[in-house]
Amino acid sequence: MILVTVRENEPFEKALRRFRRKVEREGIRKDIKKNSFYLKPGEKRRLKQRLAEKRRRKASRRAARRATRPGRA
């Protein structure tokens, strides 16, 4: 549970910003979004595979970019 205490003479907007930052850091929004609808086990597996493939492609692009930089070893 996230708790943000509003300090004395602190504007509400600043406290709200701190709350949002804490929520983002804890990953609550991502978790709510993930559980907002039901995925069949097969769909979940395929989604996981697609995301893994996306990460692999991104990593290989980064590695290729590093390898082609002039003056780098």
N, C-alpha and C positions, 0 to 999 in steps of 0.2 A: 504494500500500500504506500502510495506516495503522499507525503505530507509536506506542505510548504506553509511556513508561518510568516504572516505579514509583519514586517518589522515596524517599529514606531516611525511615523512620518514617511513611510515608504509608499510611493504611488502604486495603485492597483495594477497598472500596466506592467510595472517592473516585476511585481510578484507573479503575475500571469506569465510573463516571459520565462521566469525561473521555473515555474510549474511545467510549461511546455518543454523546456530543455530537459527537465528530469524525465518526463514521459518519453521523450524521444530517446534519451540515453538508456532507459530501461527496456525499450523495444515493445512497449505496450501497444502502440498504434499498429505496428507490424503484426503483432499477435492477434489483435482484434480483426484486422483485415484478413489474415490467414484463416481464421475460424468463423468468418462471417457467412460462409456457405459450405455445404457438404461436398467433398470430393470423394468419388469412388476410389478404392485402393489402387486400381489400375491407372486411373487418371492422375492420382498423386505420384505414382511411380514414374509415369511418362513426363510429368512436369519436372520432377526431380532430375531426370535424365537430361531434359532440355536445358535446364539451368546449369547442370554440370558441363554440358557441351559448350554452352555460352561462355562459361568461365575459362574453359580450356582454350577456346578460340581467342579470347581476350588476352590470356597469358601468352599465347604464341605470338600474337601481334606485338605485344610489348617486348618480348624477347627478340623478335626480328627487328624491331625499331632500334633496340639497343645495339644489336650486332652491326647495323648499317651506319651508325653514327661515325663520322670521320674523326680521326684523332683519338679514338677510344680503343682500349684493349679489351 
